[in-house]
Amino acid sequence: MLSSLKRLLIGRPLKSNELGEQKLGILKALAILSSDALSSVAYGTEQILIVLATISVVAFWYSIPIAVGVLFLLAALILSYRQIIYSYPHGGGAYVVSKENIGEKAGLIAGGSLLVDYILTVAVSVTAGTDAITSAFPGLHAHSVFIACILVIFITILNLRGITESASILAYPVYLFVLALFILIGVGLFKIVTGDITPTAQHASIGAPVQGITLFLLLRAFASGCSALTGVEAISNAIPTFKDPAPKNAAKTLVLMGSLLALLFSGITFLAYYYGIAPKADETVVSQIAKETFGRNYLYFFVQGTTALILVLAANTGYSAFPLLAFALAKDKYMPRMFTIRGDRLGYSNGIVSLGVASIILIIASKGQTEHLIPLYAVGVFIPFTLSQTGMIIKWLRQKPAGWVAKLTSNLIGALITLTVLIIFFVTKLGQVWFVFLFLPLIVIMFLRIKSHYEAVGEQLRIQPEDEAIPVQGNVIIVPVAGITKVVENSINYAKSLTDQIFAVYVSFDREDEKRFEEKWQKWQPDVRLVTLQSHYRSILQPLSKFIDTVEHKASENNYRVTVLIPQFITKKNWHNILHNQSSLLIRAYLIFKKKVIVATLPYHFKK
């Protein structure tokens, strides 16, 4: 039943040689890897206005120069990550760049930041999408957390079906969103040019004096606006998902994404300023612009619908990049090896499922409040931004290839800007991002402990030429028995085929029962030694464990190995298991941790 449900939700398993069919072209890659960056248009401008609103609506004109600064940073990042794509064509992005050029700890900080950031990508995208839905249908506002969790489950299942299939589905809403916003911006600009705007729309002229404005507040607004740049790095992490030539296609996709992001962010910011839009708790800025431009007609709902879709599906950037980054870290032994295993549909299923579970926990913990997550979300991006730029600077200084001065200059400008933004975040939003200083060291320590474990395991498993093998002279088999049955007979006969050193062990709770069982056993299996153990406290495990320890101690002196052979019957139907006590499973679970004892189970299958 579970297998059938899995096939229904995820689809048929794919052969390993079908992996090439799971690669992405430019148009599909733009949809699946740029949805996070493009969707940030829906809340980037709003984050700037939320900060400026603490002064007055007159301060909203500052959103224009702040937007120009954000666009300048975007250009620097696009140029920098384009160089990273060509320099590191196997993916890994900031993690690989930082690890190879700065050092192990820097790479782990970048990798840990990005992993957390991708979890936040899913949480922020889905909660922002839920906000867009509840803006259009206010009656659903009370159920926003539940809606967000259902959406995460849907996207997780979609990604488990494979990257190509999810990209085919995602391409439509992403491009519909781009079309909807271009229509919104085009119609809005046309109305401004023709003077056809509502009389209530008011804005302060650029350069108007604003009482109470401070550099600190402007820097805080700029840092908030930089949340529109989240997701820019995803393409450099996911180069292996592109069709050949992968680096060239990835670079083209990056430039296309940057161009679309610049146009949409500029247009929305300008319309919000010109219309005099102020942020509201129950309605997004994009919703207000669309209502001001079209009224609440079908075009308004088209904009809101596509905005909600891309905000939800922008989470797919996290689902595309998180498993690949987790794979890179796991391959270097910093994360569990389960993240290197491909699932039925050739995706890294463990990474996909882990991301979905972590995102749901985060949404519930934050009560679906996007603004509580965005500052931490942006910090998680700008730490790897800064480290990757610094790593590239070190790379050019070491290698000095042709044209390295221009490349160095580009990365130096990018590093200075991203470092400045990061400092601004920490200074202006310390109360919201302070625990970055707590969880990043913990993540790095966790990575190092995992690698230390794998190295210790490798050292213990590695066969050394100088190691002398201890010869095994024979085997002693201990068979726990609960009665005289076909299950026990099956186990005893199997043990006899291996050795004549057999102990059948029966744990008795009273003397009369012990005596009766010994008499029956003597008649049934007189050639197999029976050991009966008294248990005054009705425990099977304690007396059995003590007996096994005694036998193992004597056996090891003669280089004998001790095997505990556990008889176990297997019911025909799974639900029958609840009708029987599972003592064999308990014994196995208890004994498996004994260092010098082999634990084996011999199943006996029922036919009805």
C-alpha positions in Angstrom: 0.0 0.0 0.0 2.8 2.4 1.0 4.7 1.5 -2.2 1.6 2.2 -4.4 1.1 5.6 -2.7 4.7 6.4 -3.2 4.5 5.6 -6.9 1.3 7.7 -7.2 2.9 10.7 -5.6 6.5 10.5 -6.9 6.2 8.4 -10.1 8.0 5.4 -11.5 11.7 4.9 -10.6 14.2 6.2 -13.2 17.2 4.2 -14.4 20.7 5.6 -13.6 21.4 6.0 -17.3 18.4 8.4 -17.6 20.3 11.0 -15.5 21.2 13.0 -18.7 17.5 13.5 -19.4 17.2 15.3 -16.0 19.5 18.2 -17.1 18.0 21.7 -17.7 18.1 24.1 -20.6 18.3 27.9 -20.1 14.6 28.5 -20.1 13.7 25.8 -17.6 16.8 26.6 -15.5 15.8 30.3 -15.4 12.4 29.3 -14.0 13.6 26.8 -11.4 16.8 28.6 -10.2 15.7 32.2 -10.6 12.3 32.0 -9.0 13.7 33.0 -5.6 15.5 36.1 -6.9 12.6 37.2 -9.1 10.0 36.6 -6.4 11.9 38.9 -4.0 10.6 41.8 -6.1 7.3 41.1 -4.4 8.7 42.0 -0.9 12.1 43.8 -1.5 10.5 47.3 -2.1 8.1 46.6 0.8 11.0 46.0 3.2 12.5 49.4 2.3 9.2 51.2 2.8 8.6 49.5 6.2 11.8 51.0 7.5 11.2 54.5 5.9 7.6 54.5 7.3 9.0 54.8 10.8 9.8 58.4 10.0 6.9 59.5 7.7 5.5 59.0 4.2 7.6 62.0 3.1 10.7 59.8 3.5 9.4 57.4 0.9 11.3 59.3 -1.9 14.5 57.8 -0.4 13.3 54.5 -1.8 14.5 55.6 -5.3 18.2 56.3 -4.4 18.2 53.2 -2.2 16.9 51.1 -5.1 19.7 52.5 -7.3 22.3 51.3 -4.7 20.7 47.9 -4.6 20.9 47.7 -8.4 24.6 48.6 -8.3 25.2 45.8 -5.9 23.2 43.4 -8.1 25.5 44.3 -11.1 28.6 43.6 -9.0 27.2 40.3 -7.8 26.2 39.2 -11.3 29.7 39.9 -12.7 31.4 38.1 -9.7 29.2 35.0 -9.8 29.7 34.8 -13.6 33.5 34.5 -12.9 32.8 31.9 -10.2 30.7 29.8 -12.7 33.6 29.6 -15.2 36.3 29.1 -12.5 34.3 26.4 -10.7 32.2 24.6 -13.3 31.4 21.6 -11.1 29.2 23.7 -8.8 29.5 24.3 -5.1 29.5 28.1 -5.4 30.6 30.0 -2.3 31.4 26.8 -0.3 33.9 25.5 -2.8 35.4 29.0 -3.5 35.8 29.8 0.2 37.2 26.3 1.1 39.8 26.2 -1.7 41.0 29.8 -1.4 40.5 31.0 2.2 40.5 27.7 4.2 38.4 24.9 5.6 36.6 27.0 8.3 35.7 29.8 5.8 34.2 27.1 3.5 32.2 25.6 6.2 30.9 29.0 7.3 29.8 29.7 3.8 28.3 26.2 3.4 26.5 26.3 6.7 25.1 29.8 6.0 23.8 28.7 2.6 22.2 25.6 4.0 20.3 27.7 6.6 19.6 30.3 4.0 17.9 27.7 1.7 15.7 26.6 4.6 14.8 30.2 5.1 14.3 30.6 1.3 11.5 28.0 1.5 10.0 29.4 4.7 10.1 33.1 3.5 8.9 32.3 0.0 6.0 30.2 1.2 4.9 32.6 3.9 5.2 35.6 1.5 3.1 33.6 -1.0 0.6 32.9 1.7 0.5 36.7 2.5 -0.4 37.3 -1.1 -3.2 34.8 -1.0 -4.6 36.2 2.3 -4.3 39.8 0.8 -6.7 38.8 -2.0 -8.9 36.7 0.4 -8.7 38.2 3.9 -10.9 35.5 5.4 -8.1 33.1 5.1 -5.7 35.2 7.2 -6.3 33.2 10.4 -5.2 30.0 8.6 -2.0 31.3 7.1 0.4 28.9 9.0 -1.7 25.8 8.0 -1.8 27.0 4.3 1.9 27.6 4.3 2.7 24.1 5.7 0.4 22.4 3.1 2.2 24.4 0.3 5.6 23.2 1.6 4.4 19.6 1.5 3.1 20.1 -2.1 6.4 21.5 -3.3 8.4 18.8 -1.6 6.4 16.1 -3.4 6.8 18.0 -6.6 10.6 18.0 -6.3 10.7 14.4 -5.3 9.3 13.7 -8.8 12.5 15.0 -10.4 14.1 18.3 -11.4 12.9 18.1 -15.0 9.3 17.5 -14.1 9.2 20.2 -11.5 10.9 22.6 -13.9 8.3 21.9 -16.5 5.5 22.7 -14.1 7.3 25.8 -12.5 8.1 27.4 -15.8 4.5 28.5 -16.4 3.9 30.4 -13.2 7.3 32.0 -13.2 6.9 33.4 -16.7 3.3 34.3 -16.0 4.5 36.3 -13.0 7.1 38.1 -15.1 4.5 38.9 -17.7 2.0 40.1 -15.1 4.5 42.5 -13.5 5.6 43.8 -16.9 1.9 44.5 -17.7 1.5 46.1 -14.3 4.6 48.3 -14.7 3.8 49.1 -18.3 0.2 50.2 -17.6 1.3 52.1 -14.4 4.0 54.0 -16.4 1.5 54.7 -19.2 -1.0 56.2 -16.6 1.7 58.3 -15.1 2.8 59.6 -18.5 -0.8 60.4 -19.5 -1.7 61.8 -16.1 -4.3 59.2 -15.6 -3.7 58.4 -11.9 -6.1 58.5 -9.0 -6.2 61.8 -7.1 -5.5 60.1 -3.8 -2.1 59.0 -5.0 0.4 61.4 -3.5 4.2 61.4 -3.1 6.9 63.7 -1.9 9.2 65.1 -4.6 12.7 63.7 -4.7 15.0 65.8 -2.6 12.2 67.0 -0.3 13.6 67.6 3.3 12.6 65.0 5.8 12.7 65.8 9.4 14.2 63.1 11.6 15.9 61.1 8.9 19.3 59.7 9.8 22.1 57.9 8.1 21.5 54.9 10.4 17.9 54.6 9.2 18.9 55.0 5.5 21.5 52.2 5.9 18.9 50.1 7.6 16.5 50.6 4.7 19.2 49.8 2.2 20.1 46.6 4.0 16.4 45.7 4.0 16.2 46.4 0.3 19.1 44.0 -0.3 16.8 41.2 0.6 15.8 41.5 -3.1 19.2 40.0 -4.0 18.6 36.7 -2.2 18.8 33.7 -4.6 21.4 35.3 -6.9 24.0 32.7 -5.8 21.8 29.7 -6.5 22.9 29.3 -10.2 26.5 29.0 -9.3 25.7 26.2 -6.8 23.6 24.2 -9.3 25.9 24.2 -12.5 25.7 20.3 -12.7 22.0 20.5 -13.4 22.5 22.4 -16.7 22.8 20.8 -20.1 26.2 20.9 -21.7 28.0 23.3 -22.1 26.9 23.7 -18.4 29.1 26.7 -17.5 28.1 28.7 -20.6 24.4 28.0 -20.1 24.7 28.8 -16.4 26.4 32.1 -17.1 23.7 33.1 -19.7 20.9 32.2 -17.2 22.6 34.3 -14.5 22.7 37.4 -16.8 19.1 36.9 -17.8 18.0 36.6 -14.2 19.9 39.7 -13.2 18.4 41.7 -16.1 14.8 40.6 -15.3 15.4 41.3 -11.6 16.7 44.8 -12.2 13.8 45.7 -14.5 11.1 44.4 -12.2 12.6 45.8 -9.0 13.1 49.2 -10.5 9.5 49.3 -11.9 7.8 48.2 -8.7 9.9 50.6 -6.5 9.1 53.6 -8.8 5.4 52.8 -8.9 5.2 52.5 -5.2 7.0 55.8 -4.8 4.8 57.6 -7.4 1.5 56.2 -6.1 2.5 57.1 -2.5 2.0 53.5 -1.4 2.5 52.8 2.3 3.1 49.3 3.7 0.1 47.7 5.5 -0.1 44.8 7.8 -3.0 43.1 5.9 -2.1 44.0 2.3 1.2 43.8 0.4 2.7 46.7 -1.6 2.3 44.8 -4.9 -1.4 44.3 -4.1 -1.9 48.0 -3.4 0.0 49.0 -6.7 -2.2 46.5 -8.7 -5.4 47.8 -7.1 -4.3 51.4 -7.8 -3.5 50.6 -11.4 -6.3 48.2 -12.4 -8.9 48.3 -9.6 -10.1 45.0 -8.2 -10.7 43.5 -11.6 -9.4 40.4 -13.4 -6.0 42.0 -14.0 -5.6 42.6 -10.3 -6.4 39.0 -9.5 -4.0 37.9 -12.3 -1.2 39.9 -10.7 -2.0 38.6 -7.2 -2.5 35.1 -8.4 0.8 34.9 -10.2 2.6 36.7 -7.4 1.3 34.2 -4.9 2.3 31.4 -7.2 5.9 32.6 -7.7 6.3 33.4 -4.0 5.3 29.9 -3.1 7.2 28.2 -6.0 10.3 30.4 -5.4 10.9 27.9 -2.6 12.0 25.6 -5.5 15.3 27.5 -5.7 16.0 26.2 -2.2 14.9 22.7 -3.3 17.2 22.9 -6.3 20.3 24.2 -4.5 20.0 22.7 -1.0 20.4 19.0 -2.1 23.4 19.9 -4.3 25.2 21.8 -1.6 24.4 19.1 0.9 25.8 16.6 -1.6 29.0 18.6 -1.9 29.4 18.8 1.9 28.6 15.1 2.3 31.1 14.2 -0.4 33.7 16.0 1.6 32.5 14.1 4.7 31.1 17.2 6.5 27.5 15.9 6.3 25.9 12.4 6.6 26.5 10.2 3.6 22.8 9.8 3.1 22.8 13.2 1.3 25.0 11.7 -1.5 22.4 9.1 -2.4 20.0 9.6 -5.4 16.4 8.6 -5.0 14.0 6.8 -7.3 13.7 9.9 -9.6 17.5 10.6 -9.6 17.2 13.6 -7.3 18.9 13.8 -3.9 15.7 12.8 -2.0 17.1 12.9 1.5 18.2 16.5 1.0 14.7 17.4 -0.4 12.8 15.8 2.4 15.1 17.3 5.1 14.6 20.7 3.6 10.9 20.3 3.6 10.7 19.2 7.3 13.1 22.0 8.5 11.0 24.6 6.6 7.7 23.5 8.2 9.3 23.6 11.6 10.6 27.1 10.9 7.2 28.3 9.6 5.4 27.0 12.7 8.0 28.5 15.0 7.8 32.0 13.4 4.0 31.7 13.2 4.2 32.5 9.5 5.4 36.0 10.0 7.7 36.7 6.9 9.2 39.9 8.3 10.6 38.0 11.3 12.6 35.8 8.9 13.8 38.2 6.2 16.7 39.8 8.1 18.2 36.5 9.0 17.5 35.3 5.5 19.5 38.2 4.0 22.4 37.8 6.5 22.6 34.1 5.5 23.1 35.2 1.9 25.6 38.0 2.4 28.0 36.0 4.5 28.6 33.6 1.6 28.5 36.6 -0.8 31.4 38.2 1.1 33.4 35.0 1.5 33.1 34.0 -2.1 34.2 37.4 -3.3 37.2 37.3 -0.9 38.0 33.8 -2.1 38.1 35.0 -5.7 40.4 37.9 -4.8 42.8 35.5 -3.3 42.5 33.2 -6.3 43.4 36.0 -8.8 46.3 37.2 -6.6 47.8 33.6 -6.5 47.3 32.6 -10.1 47.4 35.9 -12.0 45.9 34.6 -15.2 45.4 36.7 -18.3 43.2 39.7 -17.5 43.4 39.1 -13.8 43.5 42.8 -12.9 40.0 43.4 -14.2 38.7 40.3 -12.6 40.4 41.2 -9.3 38.9 44.7 -9.5 35.4 43.3 -10.1 35.6 41.0 -7.1 37.2 43.6 -4.9 34.3 46.0 -5.5 31.9 43.2 -4.9 33.6 42.1 -1.7 33.7 45.7 -0.3 30.0 46.3 -1.0 28.8 42.9 0.3 31.0 43.3 3.5 29.5 46.8 4.0 26.0 45.5 3.6 26.8 42.7 6.1 28.1 45.1 8.6 25.0 47.3 8.1 22.8 44.3 8.8 24.7 43.5 12.0 24.7 47.1 13.2 21.1 48.0 12.3 19.3 44.7 12.9 21.4 43.2 15.6 18.3 42.4 17.7 16.9 40.2 14.8 20.1 38.5 13.6 22.3 38.2 16.8 21.8 34.4 16.9 23.8 34.1 13.7 26.8 34.4 16.0 25.5 31.4 17.9 24.3 29.0 15.3 27.1 29.5 12.7 29.9 28.3 15.1 27.6 25.4 16.2 27.1 24.4 12.5 30.8 24.5 11.8 31.5 22.4 15.0 28.9 19.9 13.8 30.5 19.7 10.4 34.0 19.1 11.9 32.6 16.5 14.3 31.0 14.6 11.5 34.2 14.6 9.5 36.2 13.5 12.5 33.8 10.6 12.9 34.1 9.5 9.3 37.9 9.7 9.5 37.9 7.6 12.7 35.6 5.1 11.0 37.9 4.9 7.9 41.0 4.5 10.1 39.3 1.5 11.9 38.0 -0.1 8.8 41.2 0.2 6.7 43.2 -3.0 6.5 46.8 -2.5 7.4 49.5 -4.9 6.1 51.1 -5.1 9.6 47.8 -6.1 11.3 47.7 -9.7 12.4 44.4 -11.5 12.1 43.3 -13.4 15.2 42.3 -16.9 14.0 38.8 -18.1 15.0 39.0 -21.7 16.3 35.3 -22.3 16.4 31.8 -21.0 17.1 29.5 -21.2 20.1 25.8 -20.6 19.3 23.3 -19.5 22.0 19.7 -20.0 21.1 17.1 -18.2 23.3 14.0 -20.4 23.4 10.5 -19.7 24.7 9.0 -23.1 24.2 9.0 -26.2 22.1 7.7 -25.1 18.7 8.5 -25.3 15.0 10.2 -21.9 15.2 12.6 -23.2 17.8 13.1 -26.5 16.0 14.0 -24.5 12.8 16.7 -22.5 14.7 18.1 -25.6 16.5 18.5 -27.5 13.3 20.2 -24.6 11.6 22.6 -24.2 14.6 23.4 -28.0 14.4 24.4 -27.5 10.8 27.1 -25.0 11.9 28.5 -26.4 15.1 28.1 -28.9 17.9 28.7 -26.1 20.5 25.1 -25.1 21.1 23.3 -23.7 24.2 19.6 -23.5 24.3 18.7 -20.9 26.9 15.3 -20.8 28.6 14.4 -18.0 31.1 11.9 -19.2 33.7 9.8 -17.2 36.1 9.1 -20.0 38.6 10.6 -23.3 39.6 7.8 -25.6 38.6 7.7 -24.2 35.0 11.5 -24.6 34.8 11.3 -28.3 35.9 8.5 -29.1 33.4 10.3 -27.5 30.5 13.6 -29.3 31.3 11.7 -32.7 31.2 10.1 -31.9 27.9 13.4 -30.7 26.4 15.2 -33.8 27.5 12.7 -35.9 25.6 12.7 -33.6 22.5 16.4 -32.6 22.1 18.5 -34.7 24.4 21.7 -33.9 22.4 21.4 -30.1 22.7 22.4 -28.7 26.1 19.6 -26.7 27.8 20.4 -23.9 30.2 17.6 -22.6 32.4 17.8 -19.3 34.1 15.7 -18.0 36.9 14.3 -14.5 36.7 12.8 -13.3 39.9 11.8 -10.0 38.4 10.3 -11.4 35.2 13.0 -9.9 33.0 14.3 -12.0 30.1 17.1 -9.6 29.1 19.1 -9.3 32.3 19.7 -13.0 33.0 20.2 -13.8 29.3 22.8 -11.0 29.0 24.7 -12.2 32.1 24.8 -15.7 30.7 26.0 -14.5 27.3 28.8 -12.5 29.0 30.0 -15.5 30.9 30.1 -17.7 27.8 31.8 -15.0 25.8 34.5 -14.6 28.4 35.3 -18.3 28.4 35.0 -18.7 24.6 37.4 -15.7 23.9 40.1 -17.4 25.9 40.1 -20.3 23.3 39.6 -17.9 20.3 35.9 -19.0 19.9 33.2 -16.6 18.7 29.8 -16.4 20.3 26.7 -16.1 18.1 23.3 -15.5 19.6 20.8 -17.0 17.1 17.3 -15.5 17.7 14.3 -17.5 16.5 11.6 -15.2 15.1 8.4 -15.9 13.3 7.1 -13.7 10.6 3.3 -13.3 10.3 1.6 -13.4 6.9 -0.1 -10.0 7.4 1.6 -7.0 9.0 -1.2 -6.2 11.3 -0.9 -9.6 12.9 2.3 -8.4 14.6 0.3 -6.3 17.1 -1.2 -9.6 18.4 2.1 -11.0 19.5 4.8 -9.8 21.9 8.0 -8.8 20.1 10.5 -10.3 22.5 12.8 -11.4 19.7 13.1 -7.8 18.5 13.8 -6.6 22.1 16.5 -9.2 22.6 18.1 -8.2 19.3 18.0 -4.5 20.0 19.5 -5.1 23.5 22.3 -7.5 22.4 23.3 -5.7 19.2 25.5 -3.3 21.1 27.6 -6.0 22.8 31.1 -5.7 21.2 32.2 -9.3 21.0 28.9 -11.1 20.3 27.4 -11.8 16.9 23.6 -11.4 16.8 21.7 -13.3 14.1 18.0 -13.7 13.4 16.5 -16.8 11.8 13.0 -16.0 10.4 10.2 -18.6 10.3 7.4 -17.5 7.9 3.8 -18.3 8.6 1.6 -19.4 5.7 -1.7 -18.3 7.1 
